[in-house]
Amino acid sequence: MKFPALKFALTATVAGMLSVGGVSAQTTLTMSSWVGPTHPLTRDVLAVWGIAVEKATNGRVKLQMLPKAPMAAPGTFDGVRDGLVDVSYVTASYTPARHPLPLLAELPGSGATAEINSVAYNRIHWKYLQQANEYKGVKLLGVFTHGPGQMFSVKKPVTSVADLAGMKVRSGGGISEASAKALGASPLVKPAPESYELLSSGVADGTFFPSESIKSFNLDKVVKHATYFPGGFYSSAFGFFMNEDKWNKLSKQDQDAITSVSGEALARLAGKAWDAADKVGIETMKAAGVVMVDANPAFVADVRKRTEPLINDWIKAANAKGIDGAKVYAEFHEELKKVAAGR
């Protein structure tokens, strides 16, 4: 999905515009992404959402994609809150202390696809998790996840927990990092764009990623082995938000219009885009000769047993915030089934 006219700058001109009943001011909001302009998250989610906003507001609100993020990925929340950029996103994996509740959607055994996981997580977030106000200081517009997280390695295949012992694995943090530790690996918590250098230099032996990332970060040139778990063994949860002052300055009409293309609409947009990108990643690996195997039942069972404490930890963290963790966890998994069934 490409939009050449957008050129990743969804217009930078702030001007007056004629509308029915007189002259209506045009608002241009800056937006940034800490992955590159051709990454599906930038090209097929943020840019497409920006076009949807412009259409929903009849051109009154436009988005300008900055050529480079003005802050490092983990600092994105503070950057938006403090006005360095108006609109951006963060993954809870990079800020687990600040955003522990979104880790619900990162736990093992979540959705079989990014769309299923994103939509179910979106519904549960607004029903239960939003009340904890973990995104205080910004205007949260939507939540979603990437595709099922899998295991990728450079030198040897990973077919059992024993193969992970001592392996240096690049991780984004959060549940991915905790899972690596639970499985006996040594996680290196680094932002996704640093993965190629880590793997090509031998600093890392492998990485945990959705399939999309192999193509997006050119890892097909270094990754030699891939191990797939049904539905993945982790995910990453994203929060997408706007500077609160900028939001408050918008008219109620424009706020409602932006809301109409956010929330579940954004979750579906992001999920479908990531699922499509995962397919491209798999085809890229096939073309590069990456050896791809499905984790055997014993390996799957062993991983689930060793990562089960992470579920209990999340439930306790939710309880500490006044949320019935066990109830929400169970309902999330029921919602996953509903979404998978087309409801």
C-alpha positions as CSV (number, residue, x, y, z in Angstrom):
1,M,0.0,0.0,0.0
2,K,1.7,3.2,-1.2
3,F,0.7,6.8,-1.4
4,P,3.2,8.6,-3.5
5,A,1.4,11.9,-3.2
6,L,1.9,11.8,0.5
7,K,5.6,11.5,0.3
8,F,5.6,11.0,4.1
9,A,4.9,14.6,4.6
10,L,1.1,14.9,4.8
11,T,1.4,18.6,4.0
12,A,3.4,21.2,5.8
13,T,1.4,24.3,4.9
14,V,-0.7,26.0,7.5
15,A,-3.2,28.2,5.6
16,G,-6.8,29.4,5.7
17,M,-9.3,27.3,3.8
18,L,-12.8,28.1,2.6
19,S,-15.6,26.1,4.0
20,V,-19.4,26.3,4.1
21,G,-20.3,29.3,6.2
22,G,-17.0,31.1,5.9
23,V,-13.3,30.7,6.5
24,S,-12.0,27.8,8.5
25,A,-8.5,27.7,9.9
26,Q,-6.4,24.7,8.9
27,T,-4.3,22.9,11.6
28,T,-1.1,21.1,10.7
29,L,0.1,18.6,13.3
30,T,3.6,17.1,13.2
31,M,4.0,13.4,13.4
32,S,7.1,11.2,13.8
33,S,8.1,7.6,13.6
34,W,11.3,6.0,15.0
35,V,11.4,3.3,12.3
36,G,12.2,4.3,8.7
37,P,9.8,5.8,6.1
38,T,9.4,2.4,4.2
39,H,8.6,0.5,7.4
40,P,4.9,-0.7,7.3
41,L,4.3,1.1,10.6
42,T,5.3,4.4,9.1
43,R,4.1,3.9,5.5
44,D,0.9,1.8,5.9
45,V,-0.3,2.8,9.4
46,L,0.7,6.3,10.4
47,A,0.6,7.8,6.8
48,V,-2.7,6.1,6.0
49,W,-4.2,7.2,9.3
50,G,-3.0,10.8,8.5
51,I,-4.9,10.6,5.2
52,A,-8.0,9.4,7.0
53,V,-7.8,12.3,9.5
54,E,-7.6,14.8,6.7
55,K,-10.6,13.2,4.9
56,A,-12.6,13.0,8.1
57,T,-12.0,16.6,9.0
58,N,-12.6,17.8,5.4
59,G,-9.1,19.1,5.2
60,R,-9.2,21.1,8.4
61,V,-6.5,18.9,10.1
62,K,-3.5,17.7,8.3
63,L,-0.4,15.7,9.4
64,Q,3.2,16.5,8.5
65,M,5.6,13.6,8.9
66,L,8.9,14.7,10.2
67,P,11.9,13.3,8.3
68,K,13.5,12.1,11.5
69,A,12.1,11.5,15.0
70,P,13.2,14.3,17.4
71,M,13.9,11.8,20.2
72,A,15.1,8.2,20.7
73,A,12.4,5.5,20.6
74,P,12.1,5.0,24.4
75,G,11.7,8.8,24.9
76,T,8.8,9.2,22.5
77,F,6.1,9.5,25.2
78,D,7.9,12.4,26.9
79,G,8.6,13.9,23.5
80,V,4.9,14.1,22.6
81,R,4.0,15.1,26.1
82,D,6.5,18.0,26.0
83,G,5.6,19.1,22.5
84,L,8.7,18.1,20.6
85,V,6.3,16.4,18.1
86,D,2.5,16.4,18.1
87,V,1.7,12.8,17.3
88,S,3.7,9.5,17.7
89,Y,3.7,6.1,19.3
90,V,5.6,4.0,21.8
91,T,5.7,0.3,22.5
92,A,5.1,-0.8,26.0
93,S,8.2,-3.0,25.7
94,Y,10.4,0.1,25.7
95,T,8.6,1.6,28.8
96,P,7.4,-1.3,30.9
97,A,7.7,0.5,34.2
98,R,5.5,3.3,32.9
99,H,3.1,1.1,31.0
100,P,2.8,-2.3,32.6
101,L,-0.9,-2.9,31.8
102,P,-0.4,-3.0,28.0
103,L,1.9,-6.0,28.5
104,L,-1.4,-8.0,28.6
105,A,-1.3,-8.1,24.8
106,E,2.4,-9.1,24.8
107,L,2.0,-12.3,26.9
108,P,2.4,-15.7,25.4
109,G,-0.7,-17.2,23.8
110,S,-2.3,-14.1,22.5
111,G,-3.8,-13.6,19.0
112,A,-2.8,-15.7,16.0
113,T,-2.6,-12.6,13.9
114,A,-1.8,-8.9,14.5
115,E,-5.4,-8.0,13.5
116,I,-7.0,-10.4,16.0
117,N,-4.6,-9.4,18.8
118,S,-4.9,-5.6,18.1
119,V,-8.7,-5.5,17.9
120,A,-9.2,-7.7,21.0
121,Y,-6.6,-5.7,23.0
122,N,-8.2,-2.4,21.8
123,R,-11.6,-3.5,23.2
124,I,-10.2,-4.6,26.5
125,H,-8.0,-1.5,26.9
126,W,-10.9,0.9,26.6
127,K,-13.2,-1.2,28.7
128,Y,-10.8,-1.9,31.6
129,L,-7.2,-0.6,31.3
130,Q,-7.9,3.0,30.3
131,Q,-9.2,3.8,33.8
132,A,-5.6,3.3,35.2
133,N,-4.6,6.3,33.1
134,E,-1.1,5.0,32.2
135,Y,-1.0,7.4,29.3
136,K,-1.6,10.5,31.5
137,G,-0.1,13.6,29.9
138,V,-1.0,12.8,26.4
139,K,-4.2,12.1,24.4
140,L,-4.3,8.4,23.7
141,L,-5.9,7.7,20.3
142,G,-5.4,4.0,19.9
143,V,-3.6,0.8,20.8
144,F,-2.5,-2.1,18.7
145,T,0.1,-4.9,18.5
146,H,2.6,-6.2,15.9
147,G,2.4,-9.7,14.6
148,P,3.1,-12.9,16.5
149,G,6.7,-12.7,17.8
150,Q,9.0,-15.6,16.8
151,M,12.6,-16.7,17.3
152,F,15.4,-16.0,14.8
153,S,19.1,-17.0,15.0
154,V,22.3,-16.6,13.1
155,K,24.5,-19.6,13.7
156,K,22.4,-22.5,14.9
157,P,18.7,-23.5,14.9
158,V,16.6,-23.2,18.0
159,T,14.6,-26.4,18.5
160,S,14.5,-26.6,22.3
161,V,14.9,-24.5,25.4
162,A,18.4,-26.1,25.8
163,D,19.4,-24.4,22.5
164,L,18.6,-21.0,24.1
165,A,20.9,-21.4,27.1
166,G,23.3,-18.5,27.2
167,M,22.3,-17.3,23.7
168,K,22.6,-13.5,23.4
169,V,19.2,-12.4,22.0
170,R,18.2,-8.9,21.0
171,S,14.9,-8.0,22.6
172,G,12.8,-4.9,22.7
173,G,12.2,-5.4,26.4
174,G,9.0,-6.0,28.3
175,I,7.6,-9.5,27.9
176,S,10.1,-10.3,25.2
177,E,13.0,-9.6,27.6
178,A,11.3,-11.5,30.5
179,S,10.6,-14.5,28.2
180,A,14.2,-14.6,27.1
181,K,15.4,-14.7,30.8
182,A,12.8,-17.4,31.6
183,L,14.1,-19.5,28.8
184,G,17.7,-19.2,29.8
185,A,18.8,-16.7,27.1
186,S,20.7,-13.5,27.8
187,P,18.6,-10.6,26.4
188,L,20.2,-7.5,25.0
189,V,17.5,-4.8,25.2
190,K,17.9,-2.6,22.2
191,P,15.6,-0.7,19.8
192,A,14.5,-2.5,16.7
193,P,16.6,-0.4,14.2
194,E,19.8,-1.5,15.9
195,S,19.2,-5.2,15.1
196,Y,21.2,-5.5,11.9
197,E,24.3,-4.1,13.5
198,L,24.0,-6.3,16.5
199,L,23.5,-9.5,14.5
200,S,26.0,-8.8,11.7
201,S,28.7,-7.9,14.2
202,G,28.2,-11.0,16.3
203,V,27.2,-9.0,19.4
204,A,23.8,-10.8,19.3
205,D,23.3,-14.5,18.4
206,G,19.6,-14.0,17.6
207,T,16.6,-11.8,18.0
208,F,12.9,-12.0,18.9
209,F,10.7,-10.3,16.3
210,P,7.6,-10.6,14.2
211,S,8.3,-11.9,10.6
212,E,7.8,-8.4,9.2
213,S,11.0,-7.2,10.8
214,I,13.3,-9.6,8.9
215,K,12.4,-7.6,5.7
216,S,12.0,-4.2,7.3
217,F,15.5,-4.3,8.9
218,N,17.3,-6.3,6.2
219,L,17.9,-9.2,8.5
220,D,17.5,-11.8,5.8
221,K,21.1,-11.0,5.1
222,V,22.2,-12.3,8.5
223,V,19.5,-14.5,9.9
224,K,19.9,-18.2,9.0
225,H,17.3,-19.9,11.1
226,A,13.7,-19.2,12.2
227,T,11.5,-21.1,14.7
228,Y,7.8,-20.5,14.6
229,F,5.3,-20.9,17.5
230,P,1.6,-21.1,16.9
231,G,0.4,-17.5,17.4
232,G,3.9,-16.5,18.5
233,F,5.3,-16.7,22.0
234,Y,5.1,-12.9,22.6
235,S,4.0,-9.7,21.0
236,S,4.5,-6.0,21.4
237,A,1.8,-3.6,22.4
238,F,1.8,0.0,21.0
239,G,0.1,3.2,22.3
240,F,-0.6,5.9,19.7
241,F,-1.2,9.4,21.0
242,M,-1.2,13.2,20.5
243,N,0.1,16.1,22.5
244,E,-2.7,17.0,25.0
245,D,-2.5,20.7,24.4
246,K,-2.8,20.3,20.7
247,W,-5.8,18.0,21.1
248,N,-7.5,20.5,23.4
249,K,-7.1,23.3,20.9
250,L,-9.0,21.4,18.2
251,S,-12.7,22.0,17.8
252,K,-15.1,19.4,19.1
253,Q,-16.1,18.6,15.5
254,D,-12.5,17.8,14.6
255,Q,-11.9,15.9,17.8
256,D,-14.9,13.7,17.0
257,A,-13.7,13.3,13.4
258,I,-10.3,12.1,14.5
259,T,-11.8,9.8,17.1
260,S,-13.9,8.2,14.3
261,V,-10.7,7.0,12.5
262,S,-8.9,6.0,15.7
263,G,-9.7,3.4,18.3
264,E,-10.8,0.1,16.8
265,A,-10.5,1.5,13.3
266,L,-6.8,2.2,13.9
267,A,-6.4,-1.2,15.6
268,R,-7.7,-2.9,12.5
269,L,-5.7,-0.7,10.2
270,A,-2.5,-1.5,12.1
271,G,-3.3,-5.2,12.5
272,K,-4.0,-5.7,8.8
273,A,-0.9,-3.8,7.7
274,W,1.3,-5.9,10.0
275,D,-0.2,-9.1,8.9
276,A,0.5,-8.2,5.3
277,A,4.0,-7.2,6.2
278,D,4.5,-10.5,8.0
279,K,3.7,-12.4,4.8
280,V,6.3,-10.3,2.9
281,G,8.8,-11.1,5.7
282,I,8.2,-14.9,5.3
283,E,8.5,-14.7,1.5
284,T,11.8,-12.7,1.9
285,M,13.2,-15.4,4.2
286,K,12.2,-18.2,1.8
287,A,14.0,-16.4,-1.0
288,A,17.1,-15.9,1.2
289,G,17.2,-19.6,2.1
290,V,16.5,-19.1,5.8
291,V,15.7,-22.4,7.4
292,M,12.2,-22.1,8.9
293,V,10.8,-24.7,11.2
294,D,7.7,-25.0,13.5
295,A,8.5,-25.5,17.1
296,N,7.6,-29.1,18.1
297,P,4.9,-29.7,20.7
298,A,7.4,-30.5,23.5
299,F,9.2,-27.2,22.8
300,V,5.9,-25.3,22.8
301,A,4.8,-26.9,26.0
302,D,8.1,-26.2,27.7
303,V,8.1,-22.5,26.7
304,R,4.5,-22.1,28.0
305,K,5.4,-23.7,31.3
306,R,8.5,-21.5,31.8
307,T,6.7,-18.3,30.8
308,E,3.5,-19.0,32.9
309,P,4.9,-16.9,35.8
310,L,4.8,-13.8,33.6
311,I,1.0,-14.2,33.3
312,N,0.8,-14.3,37.1
313,D,3.0,-11.3,37.4
314,W,0.8,-9.3,35.1
315,I,-2.3,-10.3,37.0
316,K,-0.6,-9.0,40.3
317,A,0.4,-5.8,38.6
318,A,-3.1,-5.2,37.4
319,N,-4.6,-6.0,40.8
320,A,-2.2,-3.4,42.3
321,K,-3.8,-0.8,40.0
322,G,-7.3,-1.6,41.1
323,I,-8.1,-3.8,38.1
324,D,-9.2,-7.4,38.5
325,G,-6.3,-8.9,36.7
326,A,-7.5,-12.5,36.5
327,K,-10.9,-11.4,35.1
328,V,-9.4,-9.1,32.5
329,Y,-6.9,-11.7,31.4
330,A,-9.7,-14.2,31.0
331,E,-11.9,-11.8,29.1
332,F,-9.1,-10.8,26.8
333,H,-8.7,-14.4,25.7
334,E,-12.5,-14.6,25.2
335,E,-12.3,-11.5,23.1
336,L,-9.5,-13.0,21.0
337,K,-11.8,-15.9,20.2
338,K,-14.6,-13.5,19.2
339,V,-12.4,-11.5,16.9
340,A,-11.0,-14.6,15.4
341,A,-14.6,-15.7,14.7
342,G,-15.4,-12.5,13.0
343,R,-17.3,-10.8,15.8
